[in-house]
Amino acid sequence: MGVIPLTEAPSIHPSFPPSLLAGSSEGLTEVFAALGEAIDAVRAAARPTGPIPAGAPADVLLSAAQALGPARLPAEGLGGKAALQLLATTLTEHGIDLSHPRAAAHLQPPSLAVAVAADALASATNASLDTYDSGPSAIAVERWLIGVLIDLAGLGKRADGVLTPGGSLSNLLGLLLARDAAALRLGLNARQDGVAALPGPVVFCSELAHFSVQRACAALGLGEAAVHPVPTDERRRMRPEALAAALAALTPDQTPLAVVATAGTTDFGSIDPLPQIAEIAADRGIWMHVDAAYGFGALFSERLAGRLAGLELADSVTLDLHKIGWQPAATSVLLVSDTSAFTALDREVAYLNPTDDSEAGYDGLLGRSLQTTRRPDAVKAAATFLTHGRTGMGRMVEICHDLARYAEHRILEEPELELVAPAELTTVVFRYRGGDPADSDRLNGALRRRLLESGSALIGRTEVRSGGPGSPQRVCLKFTLLNPTATADDIDGLVDAVLDAGRACVRLTEESAA
Amino acid sequence: MGVIPLTEAPSIHPSFPPSLLAGSSEGLTEVFAALGEAIDAVRAAARPTGPIPAGAPADVLLSAAQALGPARLPAEGLGGKAALQLLATTLTEHGIDLSHPRAAAHLQPPSLAVAVAADALASATNASLDTYDSGPSAIAVERWLIGVLIDLAGLGKRADGVLTPGGSLSNLLGLLLARDAAALRLGLNARQDGVAALPGPVVFCSELAHFSVQRACAALGLGEAAVHPVPTDERRRMRPEALAAALAALTPDQTPLAVVATAGTTDFGSIDPLPQIAEIAADRGIWMHVDAAYGFGALFSERLAGRLAGLELADSVTLDLHKIGWQPAATSVLLVSDTSAFTALDREVAYLNPTDDSEAGYDGLLGRSLQTTRRPDAVKAAATFLTHGRTGMGRMVEICHDLARYAEHRILEEPELELVAPAELTTVVFRYRGGDPADSDRLNGALRRRLLESGSALIGRTEVRSGGPGSPQRVCLKFTLLNPTATADDIDGLVDAVLDAGRACVRLTEESAA
C-alpha cells in the first residue's frame, strides 16, 4: 500500500475543557446550567400575550432576523451564555406558544416536558441507530418502542418497524417498499434497475389523502400521475366500492403498487374503512399502506381505539407520535407486517456492517432505513410511555376529543358560524358565514390572517368541497385541538376570538364598499 | 354542506397540570427539574469504564432490553421521575460514551453541551419549519444559518439551502433536484410523469463515494445501476480524466444526471479535485453535487479551508454539522447554488400555503423539503456558531486534524502496524500486520471486535483495495478523531490498546493452531 514518509508529530495544544462536551460528566452539568440560564432568558423575554407574535409575517421575520444579526459566522464567539440568551429571547419573542390555550392550528402539539428532558439526555449521548457500536442502548430503546407500537397496532409476530424523521418520509418509505415488492412480483429488480421497466405504476388513495402520497410518488420516480384518487363518502372516507371499481378498470399495461388508506385525515380526522379496503387489496394481492400519522393516537384510548379496527390488516403503517403523542418533532414510525419487507433497504457496508461483524452480532438498524446516522428519537417516546402509561395517554387523547366535540357544539350554537365537519378525532372544520361563495372565501381567509396578525389566536384553515365531486372548494377554518391541559373556557375564548375577528372583517368589507 | 344535529356538549375534566407541557413557563421549570434528576441518575449509574459497554453485542442488547422491561405500553405510568431514571440508567450503562478519550470509531462526534441545551429549548417550543404559523422564529434561525453556510461555502447571491435529517437524505435531495432538472432539459416532467421516459440515467461519482449515492438512486427510481463509479488516484481522489473519458463514452441513449464529487471520503477524508470536476461538469451542462458531509467542516479552519477550493462551483452541496460541527444528530444541510432548483419541490397545499396566504407572507419552508413537519435543528447549530465563532470552530477542527496526524506518526513508528492512508482530515486508516492476506483480514476484524467486546476502545474498520483497480479489498482499522478535548496521551492510549488487542489475537491464533 505504498510507503508513507514519517512526518514530525504535531504538538497538540488542547484549549477546551471537558465541560465542552455534553456526554462527559462535566458536560452534563454544563448542559444543565446552560439550560437553566436559557430558561431564565425565556422568562425575562417579552413573551407575546397570544400564541403567536402580533404583526405582519414579514415584520415578525425581520425582527427575528435583526435580533440574530448578520448571517455570517462571527470571527469570535460570544460564549455560551450570551449565545443561548440571544436564541432563547429570539425564540420566545418571535415564536409561537403551543401551550397557549388559543393555539389550535396544526397537527403540531405542545410537547410534553418529560419528552423534552428525555430527548436532551439522548442528544447528550449522540447515539445513532445505524450500527451496534454507534449506540447499543439506543438500539434497545428503539426496539422496545417498536414492540410497543406493534402490540398497539395489533400486528402479528413477523411485524417490524423503524423510526423516521416525519410522516411524509414514513409514507415515502412505505411506498418504496410497496414499489419494490410489486416490481419483484413482476420479476423486476427496481432497486438495481430502476422503475423504467415497471409498466404504468398506480397508487390508490382517497381524494383526501395527505399530499405526501403525491410527493412520495414524485420522489420515487413514479410521478404524481401514478396517484389515482378514490372518491370519498359523506363522512369523508374512501368509498370501497369506488376503489374496487377503479381496480377493475385497470388495463393490463398498468401495475397497481399500493392502496393507501388514511386513518385520520389531516383536516377531518376521518378514517377510511380499513377492513373493506384490506379485503379488496388482499383479493388483488396489492400492498395496503395505512397512513395513520394522525389517527394512530386513538389507539391509546379505549373509547376511541375501535375506530382503527382493521389496522392490523395493513402491510405497512405510518404513525406520528409528534402528532397525537405529544412528542417534539419528530417521532414518526413506519411499521410493516412482515420484517422481510425491509430487504429492499438492506445494505452491506464495509465500514458499518461487514459480514464477519454482522455474524458476530455487531449490526444495527441501517437496513431498515434510508438514513445512515439516525438520532435516537425513540428515547423521548419511551420516556413518555413509561411515564404516563396507557391510562395517561388515553386520557390526553380523550380530553382533546372532548375539546373538539365541545367546539363543535359551540359552533353549532353560533348563527354566524357554520359547522362543516363534525369532530371525528380532535379537529373541527367550520366557516364564518357571509356573502356569496367568493366573498365568503375571502372573508374566512382574511379572518384567519387577522387572528394571526393580531396575535390573538392561532387557528388553521383548509379548503373543502362544497358538494359532490367536481363542486368548488370553499375556504374553511379549522381548530386542531391538541392541548390536554385546555378547558371548555379556552374553547369558548377561541370561538369568541373567531367571532370578533369575523365581525371586524365584515365591518371592514362594508366600510370599503360604502 | 349538510345539516349536522346538535349533540350535547361534553363536559371536560382536565386532569393535567400546566407543567405537563414543555412550552409553558411551568413546563420549562419541569423540563429543567426532570433533566436535573435524569443527570443525577446518569451519575449514579454504573457507567462502563471504557467508551462502550463490555460484553458480546447480544448480551449488551439483552441487558438493555431487560432493563426496559416488556415491550408493551404499561397500563399505568411510573411517573416522570421513575421513567427518566430508568432511561438515564439504561442509556448510561448500556450505551456508548463519545466523550471518552478512546472513542474513535465513526463520523459521530461527541455533542457540544451548548448545542444540547439549545436543542432542548427548541424542542420545548416544538416549532416546525413548514409554514409561517408553525414557527416564525425557527424559520428566521434556519434562514440565518443557511446564510452563514452559503457564505462559508462561497456560493453566490442566488444560493439557498435547507436542513435535512441526515447526509444520506441531503444526497438524495440533491440528486432528486438534479434528476428533475435533467428531465426538464429533455422536455420531460419527472415530477408529474416519473422517470420511465428518461433514457438511461447515469450518475457519476468516485468509486469511494458514500454508499448513500447508490441508495438515493435506488430510492429515486433510477436504480443503483445508474451509478457509474469513476476510478480514484493514489490519494483516493476521483481522476478527472477518467470522468471526462466516461462522459465521452456515453451513448446517445444515456442521460447524465449528475456528477457527485466527494469532499471528504468517509474513510480517508480525501477530497476530489473540485475545480477540475466542476469544469468538466460545466462543459457538458451536468449538475455537480458535492458530498461535503464530512469535509465541509474544514472551512471553519483557515489552515484547512483551502482544501475545499472549488466548492463554490457546485450546483448543490451536502454538509453535516453532526459530523465536523459537533452537533447532536442530525444537522445536515443541502445548499443549492440557485434557489430556483427548489421549484421541483414546490407544493401548494390548502391547509398550509394557499395562494392568498402566501401572497400575504404567511408561508414557510415547505417548498424546500420532502418533509412537512420539520424540527428546528438550526437552533442548536446557530447557538454553537454564536458561542464559538469561527476561531473556536476552527480550533476544534485543527485539534482533531492534529490528533489524526499524531496518530499517523505513532502508527508509522510501530512495526506491528501499517499505515494505509495518511491523515487528510481527521481519520487515519491502518492495519495490524500479520499472516497472509486472508489471515490478516481475519486478524484485523477480530482485533476490533476484541476491543469492542472488552469495552476498552471504540475504533472503526473499513476495507481498502490493496493495489490498483480490481485488486482485493483488505480489512483495515480506522480512527475517526473528533474529540477536541483529547490529547496526544489519549492517542497513545488508543494505539496501545490496539497493540495489546492485536498481540492477544495473534497469541490466540497461535494457540489454536498449536
Interface residues (C-beta under 8 A of the other chain):
Chain A: M1 G2 I4 L6 T7 E8 A9 P10 S11 I12 H13 P14 S15 F16 P17 P18 S19 L20 L21 A22 G23 S24 S25 G27 L28 T29 E30 V31 F32 A34 L35 G36 A38 I39 V42 R43 I52 P53 A56 P57 A58 V60 L61 A64 A65 L68 A71 R72 L73 P74 A75 E76 G77 L78 G79 G80 A82 A83 L84 L86 L87 A88 T90 L91 T92 E93 H94 G95 I96 D97 L98 S99 A105 H106 L107 Q108 P109 P110 S111 L112 A113 V114 A115 V116 A117 A118 D119 A120 L121 A122 S123 A124 T125 N126 A127 S128 T131 Y132 D133 S134 G135 P136 S137 A138 I139 A140 V141 R143 W144 L145 I146 G147 V148 D151 L152 P165 G166 G167 S168 L169 L172 L176 R179 N189 A190 R191 Q192 D193 G194 V195 A196 L198 P201 H210 F211 S212 Q214 R215 C217 A218 A219 L220 G221 L222 G223 E224 A225 A226 E234 T266 D267 F300 D320 H322 W326 P328 A329 A330 R347 V349 A350 Y351 P354 D356 D357 A360 G361 Y362 D363 L370 Q371 T372 T373 R374 R375 V379 A382 A383 T384 F385 L386 T387 H388 G389 R390 T391 G392 M393 R395 M396 I399 D402 L403 R405 Y406 E408 H409 R410 L412 E413 E418 L419 V420 P422 R442 G445 R449 L452 L458 G460 R461 T462 E463 V464 S466 G467 Q473 V475 K478 N483 P484 T485 A486 T487 A488
Chain B: M1 G2 I4 L6 T7 E8 A9 P10 S11 I12 H13 P14 S15 F16 P17 P18 S19 L20 L21 A22 G23 S24 S25 G27 L28 T29 E30 V31 F32 A34 L35 G36 A38 I39 V42 R43 I52 P53 A56 P57 A58 V60 L61 A64 A65 L68 A71 R72 L73 P74 A75 E76 G77 L78 G79 G80 A82 A83 L84 L86 L87 A88 T90 L91 T92 E93 H94 G95 I96 D97 L98 S99 A105 H106 L107 Q108 P109 P110 S111 L112 A113 V114 A115 V116 A117 A118 D119 A120 L121 A122 S123 A124 T125 N126 A127 S128 T131 Y132 D133 S134 G135 P136 S137 A138 I139 A140 V141 R143 W144 L145 I146 G147 V148 D151 L152 P165 G166 G167 S168 L169 L172 L176 R179 N189 A190 R191 Q192 D193 G194 V195 A196 L198 P201 H210 F211 S212 Q214 R215 C217 A218 A219 L220 G221 L222 G223 E224 A225 A226 E234 T266 D267 F300 D320 H322 W326 P328 A329 A330 R347 V349 A350 Y351 P354 D356 D357 A360 G361 Y362 D363 L370 Q371 T372 T373 R374 R375 V379 A382 A383 T384 F385 L386 T387 H388 G389 R390 T391 G392 M393 R395 M396 I399 D402 L403 R405 Y406 E408 H409 R410 L412 E413 E418 L419 V420 P422 R442 G445 R449 L452 L458 G460 R461 T462 E463 V464 S466 G467 Q473 V475 K478 N483 P484 T485 A486 T487 A488
